[in-house]
Amino acid sequence: MKAIWRHLRFTASSTIEALTSRSQITRLHSRGQLLAQLEHAVRKHDDTSSSQVRACLVFDIDRFRQVNFSLGYACGDHLLQELNRRLKLVDHIDLVVRSGDDEYTLLLRAPKQEQLLSAIHRVMQVFEPPFTYQGQDCFLRASFGLSDLTITSENVPQAFHQAEQALLIAKQTGKNKLITFHPLPTQQRFASQIQMENDLRKAITENQLLLYYQPRLELSTGQISCLEALVRWNHPLHGMIAPADFIPLAEESGLILPLGEWVLREACLQKARWLAENKLDYQVAVNISPCQFQDEDFADKAIHIIQQTGINPSYLEFEITESSIMQNMEKTIAVLDKLCSKGISISIDDFGIGYSSLNYLKEFPIHCLKIDRSFVKNIQNNSNDWAITNAIIHLGHALNIQVVAEGVEDVGQLDILKETTCTTIQGFLLSPPISAYEIEQTFYMNDNRPVMIS
C-alpha cells in the first residue's frame, strides 16, 4: 500500500483528490471520509429501521507490514482484495471503510442484537481459511475493537472513538482477539499504560531490570552449549513484571532501543564476570528486536558495547526474527556481514512462522535456526507439526546450520526430537529462565567442570 501513496505524491492534486476518496486496491472508502460515510449510512436508514440495532466494529490485520515486506506489495494488495470479497459475503454489514493501511471500520445493522453479534462473529471467521497468493498459503489474523454504543446519527464519532480505543487494547494485550469498549475499565487501562511507560523509563536507568538465563542442551554430548539472556523487570511496587506485559509497550513507545542496549551490555558484563571467575564457558544469546535491527546504527552500537565490556564477540549470539531480516535485503546483508566479521553468531528466532523465502538461508550468514515452540508443542499429536519440525531439522543438517527446538516441556517431545536427529533443545524440561546465580548453582560444579545432562 505504501507504494501507492508514494506514487500519489507525484501526481496532480486533482488526481490525488479523486484517488484518495477510495482505496485503489479494494475500492473501499478511505479514512478521510470515514465519519461522513458512517453518518450518511446511519441516517439513510433512520426512518425505516428505527427498531434495528447498529454497531461499529474496527479491526486491524496483525503483522500485515511483514506480509508486504517479505512477500511484496503485490501480494499484500491481492490479499486485501480477497479480504474485501469475503466481507461482502457477510450479512448485516451496512458499510466497510478502509480506515488505515491495514485497518478497517465496519458499520453493522440487524433487527436483533443476537443477529448483530452473529454477524460480528462471522466477520472474525473470514480470517480462518488461509489466503492464497501464487500457490502459497498465507494465514492472516486480526485484532478487533467493538463500541458498546448502539449507534445513532448523533453518536457516530463517539462510537467510532470507542471502537478504536478497544482495538488498541486488543493489540496491546496479545492481538488476534475481540475487545468491547467499557468506559471506566478502558480509561483506567490507558492511564495504567501511561504510568507503566513512565515507570519503564525509570526502570532502565534505575537498576530495576535484571537478566534471567535459559540454557540450551546439546543432545549428542549432554552438555549446555548456550545461555539465552531474557530481561525481567522487578518493579518497586508491583514486584516482578512478566516480559509479555512490558515488551509490547517498550516496542510501541520506542523504549525498546535503550532497553535492548541495556540487555546487551548487561549480558556482556555478566559473561565477563563468568570468564574472570573461570566458570560457565558458554555462549550467551541476546534477542534483538525488529526496532533495534532496523536502527541505522545498530551494528556500530552493538560492537561499541562489546568493546566497552571487553569480551570476545565469539561468545555472543544475536537472535533475530525472520521478519526483521527480510525488510531490506541489501541492508540486512551488510549488517549481518559486519557483525559476523567480528565473530558474532547469528540465530533466526521463531523459525517457520514468518512469511519469508527460504532463499535467505543461502544469502545471509546464519549459524542457527530456532524452531518455533508452536510446532514443538503439538509434535506428538499433530502429524503436520511433526513433518514441519522434521523438515527444518534436516534442512539445517543439509546447510550445516545448527537447529534448536524451542519449548521442549516433556520427555515425549524430547524422544521424538531425538528420533528426528535434532541436535539441540531448549525449554522447561531442561530449565525455565533463571537468575545468573541459579544458573551457576545448577549448571556449574565445584571442580570447574560443566554439568552433564543425560
TORDRENKE-271603 format. One record per residue (C-alpha): residue in one letter; residue number from 1; x, z, y. Coordinates in steps of 0.001 Angstrom, whole numbers, plus 500000, padded with zeros to 6 digits. Layout:
BEGIN
{A,NUM,{X,Z,Y}}
...
***
This chain:
BEGIN
{M,1,{500000,500000,500000}}
{K,2,{502885,500730,502391}}
{A,3,{503973,497117,502124}}
{I,4,{500648,496031,503564}}
{W,5,{500935,498405,506511}}
{R,6,{504498,497257,507194}}
{H,7,{503200,493693,507310}}
{L,8,{500347,494610,509620}}
{R,9,{502716,495990,512251}}
{F,10,{503965,492462,512889}}
{T,11,{500573,490776,513187}}
{A,12,{498470,490225,516309}}
{S,13,{496378,493165,517464}}
{S,14,{493116,491295,516871}}
{T,15,{494128,490700,513257}}
{I,16,{495042,494384,512877}}
{E,17,{491596,495438,514093}}
{A,18,{489957,493083,511623}}
{L,19,{492056,494161,508666}}
{T,20,{492074,497924,509221}}
{S,21,{488289,498210,509114}}
{R,22,{488516,497637,505359}}
{S,23,{491273,498030,502789}}
{Q,24,{492514,494581,501821}}
{I,25,{493172,495742,498269}}
{T,26,{489898,497474,497382}}
{R,27,{487644,496115,500150}}
{L,28,{486660,499695,500993}}
{H,29,{486277,501212,504442}}
{S,30,{489406,502815,505925}}
{R,31,{489742,506299,507367}}
{G,32,{489320,505069,510952}}
{Q,33,{485592,504508,510413}}
{L,34,{485111,507303,507909}}
{L,35,{482847,509722,509771}}
{A,36,{480824,506909,511334}}
{Q,37,{480236,505350,507924}}
{L,38,{479264,508686,506387}}
{E,39,{476830,509476,509203}}
{H,40,{475331,505983,509009}}
{A,41,{474815,506295,505242}}
{V,42,{473095,509666,505679}}
{R,43,{470799,508503,508498}}
{K,44,{469860,505353,506583}}
{H,45,{468006,507439,504005}}
{D,46,{466817,510313,506231}}
{D,47,{463230,509050,506355}}
{T,48,{462918,508032,502712}}
{S,49,{464970,510622,500878}}
{S,50,{464483,513907,502676}}
{S,51,{463868,515607,499339}}
{Q,52,{467153,514365,497891}}
{V,53,{470443,516289,497874}}
{R,54,{473758,514902,499084}}
{A,55,{477366,515974,498611}}
{C,56,{480756,514978,499991}}
{L,57,{483494,514587,497370}}
{V,58,{487114,513825,498294}}
{F,59,{489747,513022,495680}}
{D,60,{493442,512206,495750}}
{I,61,{495277,510334,492978}}
{D,62,{498032,512624,491709}}
{R,63,{501597,511240,491867}}
{F,64,{500385,507787,492906}}
{R,65,{503502,507261,495006}}
{Q,66,{505527,507437,491821}}
{V,67,{503484,504573,490387}}
{N,68,{504317,502444,493428}}
{F,69,{507980,503438,493385}}
{S,70,{508540,502913,489653}}
{L,71,{506195,500048,488740}}
{G,72,{505903,498359,492124}}
{Y,73,{503209,497942,494756}}
{A,74,{501610,495040,492884}}
{C,75,{500891,497423,490015}}
{G,76,{499564,500076,492415}}
{D,77,{497251,497533,494053}}
{H,78,{495965,496400,490655}}
{L,79,{495220,499994,489593}}
{L,80,{493284,500648,492821}}
{Q,81,{491177,497547,492225}}
{E,82,{490390,498759,488711}}
{L,83,{489507,502197,490061}}
{N,84,{487130,500586,492559}}
{R,85,{485469,498659,489717}}
{R,86,{484953,501835,487691}}
{L,87,{483493,503739,490635}}
{K,88,{480883,501003,491130}}
{L,89,{479528,501803,487662}}
{V,90,{478741,505429,488579}}
{D,91,{475131,506090,489621}}
{H,92,{474156,508063,492748}}
{I,93,{477179,507059,494842}}
{D,94,{475995,506025,498305}}
{L,95,{479376,505270,499835}}
{V,96,{483035,505026,498805}}
{V,97,{485610,505283,501612}}
{R,98,{489338,504868,501086}}
{S,99,{490418,507610,503490}}
{G,100,{494170,507502,502796}}
{D,101,{496845,505698,500793}}
{D,102,{495672,507387,497603}}
{E,103,{492691,509408,498897}}
{Y,104,{489001,508520,498561}}
{T,105,{485893,510049,500123}}
{L,106,{482557,509685,498343}}
{L,107,{479023,510362,499536}}
{L,108,{476737,511112,496597}}
{R,109,{472931,511321,496680}}
{A,110,{470465,512242,493938}}
{P,111,{466882,513568,493630}}
{K,112,{468018,516757,491900}}
{Q,113,{471070,518993,492020}}
{E,114,{471629,518553,488289}}
{Q,115,{471825,514778,488680}}
{L,116,{474259,515157,491558}}
{L,117,{476547,517396,489519}}
{S,118,{476351,514949,486629}}
{A,119,{477420,512122,488954}}
{I,120,{480387,514168,490169}}
{H,121,{481397,514759,486555}}
{R,122,{481205,511015,485841}}
{V,123,{483422,510299,488861}}
{M,124,{486031,512601,487372}}
{Q,125,{485678,510872,483999}}
{V,126,{486672,507452,485401}}
{F,127,{490297,508666,485162}}
{E,128,{490153,509493,481456}}
{P,129,{490675,505979,479986}}
{P,130,{494145,504591,480704}}
{F,131,{494586,501952,483372}}
{T,132,{496394,498851,482144}}
{Y,133,{498833,496623,484002}}
{Q,134,{500594,493718,482318}}
{G,135,{500009,495242,478907}}
{Q,136,{501321,498694,479865}}
{D,137,{499031,501741,479917}}
{C,138,{499163,503988,482990}}
{F,139,{497438,507356,482874}}
{L,140,{496223,508400,486306}}
{R,141,{494920,511833,487207}}
{A,142,{493282,513087,490384}}
{S,143,{492576,516268,492352}}
{F,144,{489033,516750,493702}}
{G,145,{487590,518702,496622}}
{L,146,{483825,519255,496990}}
{S,147,{481920,520535,500019}}
{D,148,{479449,523352,499405}}
{L,149,{477054,521936,502026}}
{T,150,{474002,519796,501356}}
{I,151,{474794,517033,503827}}
{T,152,{472567,516206,506776}}
{S,153,{473212,513857,509672}}
{E,154,{474231,516892,511765}}
{N,155,{476845,518425,509461}}
{V,156,{478780,515376,508190}}
{P,157,{482055,516313,509973}}
{Q,158,{481846,519896,508704}}
{A,159,{481103,518796,505132}}
{F,160,{483996,516342,505139}}
{H,161,{486352,519009,506519}}
{Q,162,{485265,521428,503792}}
{A,163,{485865,518840,501063}}
{E,164,{489351,518098,502401}}
{Q,165,{490220,521811,502516}}
{A,166,{489030,522197,498910}}
{L,167,{491106,519141,497925}}
{L,168,{494210,520676,499483}}
{I,169,{493711,523837,497425}}
{A,170,{493260,521765,494256}}
{K,171,{496593,520021,494940}}
{Q,172,{498382,523275,495754}}
{T,173,{497182,525051,492614}}
{G,174,{498256,522639,489917}}
{K,175,{496379,519361,490636}}
{N,176,{494096,517487,488194}}
{K,177,{491147,519783,488910}}
{L,178,{487959,520144,490996}}
{I,179,{487741,522833,493681}}
{T,180,{484478,523561,495503}}
{F,181,{484781,524903,499040}}
{H,182,{483796,528536,499558}}
{P,183,{484130,529634,503195}}
{L,184,{485704,533088,503041}}
{P,185,{487968,532649,499983}}
{T,186,{489159,529287,501302}}
{Q,187,{490052,530711,504714}}
{Q,188,{491789,533629,503059}}
{R,189,{493721,531273,500804}}
{F,190,{495012,529255,503763}}
{A,191,{496009,532438,505587}}
{S,192,{497768,533587,502432}}
{Q,193,{499606,530255,502161}}
{I,194,{500848,530540,505751}}
{Q,195,{502007,534108,505128}}
{M,196,{503755,533116,501881}}
{E,197,{505580,530285,503651}}
{N,198,{506849,532717,506297}}
{D,199,{507876,535173,503567}}
{L,200,{509696,532445,501654}}
{R,201,{511734,531537,504736}}
{K,202,{512889,535157,504881}}
{A,203,{513482,535317,501135}}
{I,204,{516042,532511,501260}}
{T,205,{518151,534349,503846}}
{E,206,{517430,537996,502966}}
{N,207,{518630,538174,499347}}
{Q,208,{515170,538274,497732}}
{L,209,{515884,535357,495381}}
{L,210,{517710,535573,492080}}
{L,211,{518588,533271,489224}}
{Y,212,{517481,533573,485629}}
{Y,213,{519130,531532,482895}}
{Q,214,{517651,529855,479820}}
{P,215,{520129,528797,477109}}
{R,216,{520310,525595,475081}}
{L,217,{521313,525688,471424}}
{E,218,{523398,523062,469615}}
{L,219,{521751,522801,466197}}
{S,220,{524830,521419,464452}}
{T,221,{527083,524335,465437}}
{G,222,{524626,527150,466107}}
{Q,223,{526300,527723,469475}}
{I,224,{524980,527923,473001}}
{S,225,{526132,524888,474983}}
{C,226,{524451,525211,478387}}
{L,227,{522524,527646,480582}}
{E,228,{519759,526293,482822}}
{A,229,{519541,528142,486156}}
{L,230,{515961,528924,487209}}
{V,231,{515060,530562,490511}}
{R,232,{512890,533682,490747}}
{W,233,{511529,535472,493819}}
{N,234,{511452,539267,493925}}
{H,235,{509061,539837,496835}}
{P,236,{509495,543246,498538}}
{L,237,{505723,543893,498449}}
{H,238,{504317,541744,495650}}
{G,239,{507146,542011,493140}}
{M,240,{508236,539073,491017}}
{I,241,{506508,535829,492023}}
{A,242,{506366,533008,489475}}
{P,243,{508002,529688,490418}}
{A,244,{504670,527891,489932}}
{D,245,{503335,529925,492861}}
{F,246,{506085,529156,495374}}
{I,247,{507938,525980,494345}}
{P,248,{504996,523668,495296}}
{L,249,{504799,525480,498644}}
{A,250,{508541,525028,499148}}
{E,251,{508227,521307,498440}}
{E,252,{505290,520846,500794}}
{S,253,{506845,522846,503643}}
{G,254,{510342,521349,503368}}
{L,255,{511832,524708,502360}}
{I,256,{512855,523156,499058}}
{L,257,{516024,521844,500743}}
{P,258,{517516,525220,501769}}
{L,259,{516095,526749,498586}}
{G,260,{517798,524094,496450}}
{E,261,{521103,524630,498232}}
{W,262,{520815,528386,497637}}
{V,263,{520195,527816,493913}}
{L,264,{523204,525507,493580}}
{R,265,{525513,527845,495487}}
{E,266,{524391,530941,493550}}
{A,267,{524740,529134,490194}}
{C,268,{528278,528102,491132}}
{L,269,{529163,531629,492235}}
{Q,270,{527797,533115,489005}}
{K,271,{529760,530605,486962}}
{A,272,{532887,531518,488948}}
{R,273,{532311,535211,488154}}
{W,274,{531939,534474,484433}}
{L,275,{535120,532415,484470}}
{A,276,{537008,535183,486273}}
{E,277,{535845,537633,483587}}
{N,278,{536766,535199,480794}}
{K,279,{533258,535079,479365}}
{L,280,{530391,532598,478823}}
{D,281,{532321,529347,478906}}
{Y,282,{529145,527233,479059}}
{Q,283,{527919,524500,481363}}
{V,284,{525313,525532,483929}}
{A,285,{522388,523184,484587}}
{V,286,{520777,523112,488038}}
{N,287,{517423,521462,488770}}
{I,288,{517485,519021,491684}}
{S,289,{514111,518492,493367}}
{P,290,{512966,514982,494363}}
{C,291,{513206,516009,498043}}
{Q,292,{516798,517130,497557}}
{F,293,{517810,513993,495721}}
{Q,294,{516299,511753,498413}}
{D,295,{518162,513620,501169}}
{E,296,{520719,511218,502675}}
{D,297,{523488,513820,502497}}
{F,298,{522599,515321,499116}}
{A,299,{525763,514295,497252}}
{D,300,{528100,515389,500071}}
{K,301,{526300,518733,500476}}
{A,302,{526434,519394,496729}}
{I,303,{530133,518534,496470}}
{H,304,{530884,520735,499500}}
{I,305,{529115,523719,497908}}
{I,306,{531035,523212,494654}}
{Q,307,{534336,523034,496530}}
{Q,308,{533491,526178,498524}}
{T,309,{532819,528164,495359}}
{G,310,{535973,526875,493694}}
{I,311,{534623,525933,490276}}
{N,312,{535415,522808,488325}}
{P,313,{532472,520338,488730}}
{S,314,{532620,519605,484985}}
{Y,315,{530925,522971,484447}}
{L,316,{527811,521655,486208}}
{E,317,{524911,519523,485088}}
{F,318,{522268,518271,487523}}
{E,319,{518749,517933,486086}}
{I,320,{516891,515154,487926}}
{T,321,{513378,513845,487226}}
{E,322,{512680,510219,486367}}
{S,323,{510562,509734,489487}}
{S,324,{513450,510849,491710}}
{I,325,{515954,508323,490440}}
{M,326,{513536,505373,490460}}
{Q,327,{512634,505408,494155}}
{N,328,{515663,503456,495356}}
{M,329,{517785,501975,492573}}
{E,330,{520730,500940,494745}}
{K,331,{520933,504326,496438}}
{T,332,{520479,506149,493128}}
{I,333,{523402,504341,491528}}
{A,334,{525628,505175,494487}}
{V,335,{524654,508871,494468}}
{L,336,{524978,509291,490699}}
{D,337,{528319,507467,490623}}
{K,338,{529610,509747,493393}}
{L,339,{528532,512883,491504}}
{C,340,{529866,511647,488175}}
{S,341,{533197,510723,489724}}
{K,342,{533650,514427,490455}}
{G,343,{532875,515342,486839}}
{I,344,{529220,516468,487230}}
{S,345,{526949,515617,484286}}
{I,346,{523515,514075,484861}}
{S,347,{520418,515003,482860}}
{I,348,{516964,513374,483077}}
{D,349,{514349,516119,483039}}
{D,350,{510816,515780,481610}}
{F,351,{511779,512508,479965}}
{G,352,{508867,510478,478611}}
{I,353,{506135,511355,481123}}
{G,354,{507314,509230,484071}}
{Y,355,{506492,505648,484970}}
{S,356,{509988,504276,484981}}
{S,357,{511559,501466,482969}}
{L,358,{513999,502215,480162}}
{N,359,{516297,499752,481875}}
{Y,360,{517706,502586,483978}}
{L,361,{519264,504163,480882}}
{K,362,{521868,501400,480860}}
{E,363,{522168,501142,484662}}
{F,364,{522681,504822,485530}}
{P,365,{525444,507205,484360}}
{I,366,{523232,509546,482337}}
{H,367,{524560,512132,479911}}
{C,368,{521430,513890,478685}}
{L,369,{517688,513313,478148}}
{K,370,{515345,516309,478038}}
{I,371,{512183,515552,476033}}
{D,372,{509217,516922,477939}}
{R,373,{507668,520027,476418}}
{S,374,{504232,518350,476275}}
{F,375,{505476,516230,473342}}
{V,376,{507219,519103,471567}}
{K,377,{504173,521387,471908}}
{N,378,{501999,519282,469579}}
{I,379,{504723,517768,467416}}
{Q,380,{503359,519466,464272}}
{N,381,{499764,518309,464678}}
{N,382,{499885,515063,466647}}
{S,383,{501471,512040,464988}}
{N,384,{501804,510243,468336}}
{D,385,{503769,513133,469861}}
{W,386,{505992,513199,466774}}
{A,387,{506556,509436,466980}}
{I,388,{507468,509577,470692}}
{T,389,{509811,512519,470163}}
{N,390,{511470,510840,467198}}
{A,391,{511882,507594,469140}}
{I,392,{513510,509361,472112}}
{I,393,{515923,511201,469827}}
{H,394,{517032,508008,468081}}
{L,395,{517208,506172,471405}}
{G,396,{519582,508875,472633}}
{H,397,{521705,508578,469490}}
{A,398,{521949,504806,469888}}
{L,399,{523019,505101,473539}}
{N,400,{525354,508056,472889}}
{I,401,{523240,510269,475159}}
{Q,402,{522568,513898,474288}}
{V,403,{518886,514715,473685}}
{V,404,{517411,518164,474352}}
{A,405,{513954,519167,473103}}
{E,406,{512331,521478,475669}}
{G,407,{509658,524078,474999}}
{V,408,{510524,524925,471378}}
{E,409,{508455,528008,470624}}
{D,410,{508110,528329,466841}}
{V,411,{510004,527687,463619}}
{G,412,{507665,524846,462615}}
{Q,413,{508655,522844,465678}}
{L,414,{512319,523621,465020}}
{D,415,{512121,522425,461411}}
{I,416,{510583,519102,462445}}
{L,417,{513197,518608,465166}}
{K,418,{515958,519220,462628}}
{E,419,{514418,516568,460376}}
{T,420,{514432,514086,463265}}
{T,421,{518151,514850,463797}}
{C,422,{517602,516370,467241}}
{T,423,{520912,517834,468386}}
{T,424,{519868,520428,470971}}
{I,425,{516870,522676,471652}}
{Q,426,{515683,524917,474456}}
{G,427,{512681,527215,474536}}
{F,428,{511219,530647,473936}}
{L,429,{512096,530533,470229}}
{L,430,{515713,530887,471306}}
{S,431,{515221,532814,474548}}
{P,432,{512997,532898,477633}}
{P,433,{514723,532694,481013}}
{I,434,{516560,535995,481516}}
{S,435,{518864,537542,484099}}
{A,436,{522614,536943,484202}}
{Y,437,{523194,540493,482915}}
{E,438,{520812,539950,479974}}
{I,439,{522500,536628,479205}}
{E,440,{525826,538434,478957}}
{Q,441,{524395,541159,476728}}
{T,442,{522568,538730,474443}}
{F,443,{524931,535786,474113}}
{Y,444,{528357,537334,474511}}
{M,445,{530153,539686,472124}}
{N,446,{532818,542269,472904}}
{D,447,{535523,540335,471019}}
{N,448,{535283,537469,473530}}
{R,449,{533503,535110,471107}}
{P,450,{530187,533417,471860}}
{V,451,{527253,534446,469722}}
{M,452,{526463,532107,466802}}
{I,453,{522823,531340,466128}}
{S,454,{521777,530335,462600}}
***
